[in-house]
């Protein structure tokens, strides 16, 4: 057998268990019985009984090592002499093979990724998450630090995401990766870069161009990000419930220029709308005056009136009226 061969765990095995309360009572009674037997055997000088009682009193504590207590949404991954023995799940008081030991190589290690893991409303570290070698099966929240990434157009942007996840295969989480929380954090950063570089930050008109953007297509981007992360963490036995973009902005070095660009684009769009509306109002005014016979104007006077109305309607400031007391001609 090749000692350098890497073993990949794919299936989770249920550990054989017994009632912890039954074994606790039985072991305690045997301990008390061995103590009483030892006293009687010494008094009667029963050598065999003395030896048996002494052996039990010396080794009788071993079954206590097999007693395990689990709370809801917790699990133990057990090994027996270095081999995977099984996974203990579900709340309760259990008895397992006392020579098995719970294992979690990531327990007690410091965070190096800068990620925040949230259980409910409480932020925890990976050391707290792996407390007493237990694995948490709760739905957790991972919030990585903001990253500076270039979008499809090469513009640097700052983006942050939050990932909702949980452990679905405890054996893969423990044996296939060293620290599944750190592994997830790193894969989230990698997947985010792969997704962001495929889309521009924004486009002029999504409906016309048919192009998705990070700002205008957040739902589609989140779905793609979820699938990308899931494909990367499948080996660690993790399920990505949801991935969302929590912050999105241009990097500080180009934020001012992009703001001016957006403001200019907004001004152009607003002016276009104003001109279109003003032309319609001028056309309506001239048509109504002609239909009602209010005044008859030749083409030159119509052009002058149209020009004056457009100045009034499209001007950025209030018009200053000038009253003409003489003739129009």
C-alpha positions in Angstrom: 0.0 0.0 0.0 1.3 3.5 -0.9 1.7 5.4 2.4 1.6 8.7 0.5 -1.8 8.0 -1.0 -4.5 10.6 -0.1 -7.7 9.2 1.2 -10.9 11.1 0.3 -13.9 10.4 2.5 -17.2 10.6 0.7 -19.8 8.9 2.9 -20.9 9.7 6.4 -21.3 6.6 8.7 -23.6 6.5 11.7 -21.8 5.5 14.8 -23.2 2.5 16.8 -24.5 3.8 20.1 -26.3 2.7 23.3 -28.2 4.5 26.0 -25.9 6.6 28.0 -28.1 6.5 31.1 -28.3 2.7 31.2 -24.5 2.4 30.9 -23.9 5.1 33.5 -26.1 3.3 36.1 -24.7 -0.1 35.2 -21.1 1.0 35.5 -21.7 2.8 38.7 -23.4 -0.2 40.2 -20.5 -2.5 39.2 -18.1 0.0 40.7 -20.0 0.0 44.0 -20.3 -3.8 43.8 -16.6 -4.2 43.2 -15.9 -2.1 46.3 -18.2 -4.1 48.5 -16.8 -7.4 47.0 -13.2 -6.2 47.7 -14.1 -5.6 51.4 -15.7 -9.0 51.9 -13.0 -10.8 49.9 -10.2 -9.3 52.1 -12.1 -10.2 55.2 -12.6 -13.8 54.0 -9.3 -13.9 52.2 -10.7 -14.9 48.8 -7.7 -14.3 46.6 -9.6 -14.7 43.3 -12.3 -12.3 44.4 -9.7 -9.8 45.6 -7.9 -9.8 42.3 -11.1 -9.5 40.3 -12.4 -6.6 42.4 -9.0 -4.8 42.3 -8.8 -5.1 38.5 -12.3 -3.7 38.1 -11.7 -0.9 40.5 -8.5 -0.1 38.5 -10.0 -0.3 35.0 -13.7 0.3 35.7 -13.4 4.0 34.9 -12.8 3.2 31.2 -16.6 2.8 30.3 -17.1 6.3 31.6 -15.0 7.6 28.7 -17.7 6.3 26.3 -20.4 8.6 27.7 -21.2 11.5 25.3 -23.7 14.3 25.7 -24.9 16.2 22.6 -27.1 19.3 22.3 -29.4 20.0 19.3 -27.6 20.5 15.9 -24.3 19.2 17.2 -22.2 16.2 16.2 -19.1 14.2 17.1 -16.9 12.6 14.5 -15.3 9.6 16.1 -12.2 7.6 15.2 -11.0 4.3 16.6 -7.2 3.8 16.5 -6.8 6.2 13.7 -9.7 5.0 11.5 -13.0 6.7 10.9 -15.5 5.0 13.3 -18.7 7.0 12.7 -20.6 10.2 13.3 -22.7 10.8 16.4 -25.6 13.1 15.8 -28.8 14.2 17.5 -29.4 15.6 21.0 -29.2 13.1 23.9 -27.0 11.1 26.3 -25.1 8.3 24.5 -22.6 5.5 25.2 -20.1 4.6 22.4 -17.0 2.5 22.3 -14.9 4.1 25.1 -11.7 3.6 23.0 -13.0 6.0 20.3 -12.1 9.7 20.4 -13.8 12.7 18.8 -11.6 14.5 16.3 -11.5 17.9 14.7 -8.1 19.0 13.4 -9.3 22.6 13.2 -10.1 22.9 16.8 -8.2 25.6 18.7 -6.6 27.0 15.6 -6.5 30.8 15.2 -8.3 32.5 12.3 -6.1 33.6 9.5 -8.7 34.6 6.9 -10.2 37.6 8.7 -13.7 36.2 8.2 -16.5 36.6 10.7 -18.7 33.6 11.5 -22.1 34.4 13.0 -24.3 32.0 14.9 -27.7 33.6 15.4 -26.7 37.2 16.4 -23.3 36.3 17.9 -20.0 36.5 16.2 -17.7 33.5 17.0 -14.2 32.4 16.0 -13.4 29.0 14.6 -11.9 28.0 17.9 -15.2 28.7 19.6 -17.0 26.9 16.8 -15.0 23.7 17.4 -15.4 23.9 21.1 -14.9 20.5 22.8 -14.4 18.8 19.4 -18.0 19.2 18.6 -19.1 20.2 15.1 -21.9 22.7 14.7 -24.7 21.6 12.3 -26.4 25.0 12.6 -27.0 27.3 9.7 -24.1 29.8 10.0 -23.3 33.1 8.4 -19.9 33.9 7.0 -19.0 37.5 6.3 -15.6 38.1 4.6 -13.8 41.4 4.4 -14.4 43.6 1.5 -12.2 42.9 -1.6 -10.9 45.2 -4.3 -11.5 43.5 -7.6 -11.4 44.7 -11.2 -14.7 44.3 -13.1 -15.2 43.3 -16.7 -14.2 46.8 -17.9 -11.1 46.9 -15.7 -12.6 49.4 -13.1 -11.5 48.7 -9.6 -14.4 48.1 -7.2 -14.8 47.2 -3.6 -17.3 44.4 -2.9 -18.4 42.4 0.1 -20.5 39.3 0.4 -22.3 37.3 3.1 -22.7 33.5 2.7 -25.3 31.4 4.6 -24.0 27.9 4.9 -24.0 24.7 7.0 -22.3 21.3 7.4 -24.1 18.4 5.7 -21.4 15.8 5.7 -19.3 15.8 8.9 -16.9 13.2 7.7 -15.9 15.2 4.7 -15.7 18.4 6.7 -13.2 16.9 9.2 -11.1 14.5 7.1 -11.0 16.1 3.6 -9.9 19.6 4.7 -7.9 21.0 7.6 -10.3 23.8 8.7 -13.6 23.8 6.8 -14.5 27.3 8.0 -11.2 28.8 6.7 -11.5 26.6 3.6 -14.9 28.1 2.9 -13.7 31.7 3.5 -10.8 31.3 1.0 -13.1 29.6 -1.6 -15.6 32.5 -1.2 -12.9 35.0 -2.1 -11.8 33.0 -5.1 -15.4 32.5 -6.4 -16.1 36.2 -5.9 -13.2 37.2 -8.1 -14.2 34.7 -10.8 -17.8 36.1 -10.8 -17.0 39.8 -10.6 -14.5 39.9 -13.5 -17.3 38.6 -15.8 -19.6 41.6 -15.3 -19.3 45.4 -15.5 -20.2 47.5 -12.5 -23.0 49.2 -14.4 -24.2 49.6 -17.9 -26.1 52.4 -19.6 -29.4 50.5 -20.2 -29.7 46.9 -19.2 -33.0 46.4 -21.0 -31.6 47.8 -24.3 -28.1 46.2 -24.3 -29.3 42.9 -22.7 -26.1 42.9 -20.6 -26.1 42.1 -16.9 -24.2 44.2 -14.4 -23.2 43.9 -10.8 -25.4 46.8 -9.7 -28.4 46.1 -11.9 -28.5 42.3 -11.8 -27.8 41.6 -8.1 -30.2 38.6 -8.0 -28.7 36.8 -11.0 -25.2 37.6 -9.7 -26.0 36.1 -6.3 -27.3 32.9 -7.8 -24.2 32.5 -9.9 -22.0 33.2 -6.9 -23.9 30.6 -4.9 -23.4 27.9 -7.5 -19.7 28.9 -7.9 -19.0 28.6 -4.2 -21.0 25.3 -3.9 -18.9 23.7 -6.6 -15.7 24.6 -4.8 -16.8 23.4 -1.2 -18.5 20.2 -2.2 -15.4 18.2 -1.2 -15.7 19.7 2.4 -19.2 18.5 2.9 -20.7 22.0 3.0 -24.0 23.3 1.7 -24.3 26.9 0.5 -27.8 28.0 1.4 -27.5 31.5 0.1 -24.9 34.1 -1.1 -25.6 37.8 -1.2 -23.7 41.0 -2.1 -23.7 43.3 1.0 -21.7 46.2 -0.3 -20.7 47.4 -3.8 -18.9 50.6 -4.6 -16.2 51.9 -6.9 -12.7 52.0 -5.3 -11.7 55.3 -3.7 -9.2 56.1 -6.5 -11.9 56.3 -9.2 -15.0 57.0 -7.1 -14.9 60.7 -7.7 -14.5 60.4 -11.5 -17.2 57.8 -11.7 -19.5 60.0 -9.6 -19.0 62.9 -12.0 -19.7 60.5 -14.9 -23.0 59.4 -13.3 -24.0 62.9 -12.6 -23.3 64.0 -16.2 -25.3 61.0 -17.5 -28.2 61.9 -15.2 -28.2 65.5 -16.3 -28.2 64.4 -20.0 -31.1 62.0 -19.4 -33.0 64.7 -17.5 -32.5 67.3 -20.2 -33.6 64.9 -22.9 -36.8 64.2 -21.0 -37.4 67.9 -20.4 -36.9 68.7 -24.1 -39.2 66.0 -25.2 -41.9 67.2 -22.9 -41.4 70.8 -23.8 -41.7 70.1 -27.6 -45.0 68.3 -26.9 -46.3 71.3 -24.9 -45.3 73.8 -27.6 -47.0 71.7 -30.3 -50.1 71.4 -28.2 -50.2 75.2 -27.5 -49.8 76.2 -31.1 -52.4 73.6 -32.2 -55.0 74.8 -29.6 -54.5 78.5 -30.5 -55.0 77.6 -34.2 -58.1 75.5 -33.5 -59.8 78.0 -31.2 -58.9 81.0 -33.4 -57.2 82.8 -30.6 -54.6 84.4 -32.8 -53.4 83.8 -36.3 -49.6 83.6 -36.7 -47.6 83.2 -39.8 -44.7 80.7 -39.9 -42.1 83.2 -38.7 -44.2 84.2 -35.7 -44.9 80.5 -34.9 -41.2 79.9 -34.9 -40.6 82.9 -32.6 -43.3 81.7 -30.2 -42.0 78.2 -30.2 -38.5 79.4 -29.5 -39.7 81.6 -26.6 -41.8 78.7 -25.1 -38.9 76.3 -25.3 -36.6 78.8 -23.6 -39.2 79.1 -20.8 -39.9 75.4 -20.4 -36.3 74.2 -20.8 -34.5 76.9 -18.9 -32.8 75.9 -15.6 -33.9 79.2 -14.0 -37.3 80.8 -13.8 -38.1 83.0 -16.8 -38.3 86.8 -16.4 -41.4 87.9 -18.3 -41.3 91.0 -20.5 -44.6 92.7 -21.3 -44.9 94.0 -24.8 -47.3 96.9 -24.9 -46.9 97.6 -28.6 -47.8 95.7 -31.7 -46.4 92.2 -32.4 -45.6 93.5 -35.9 
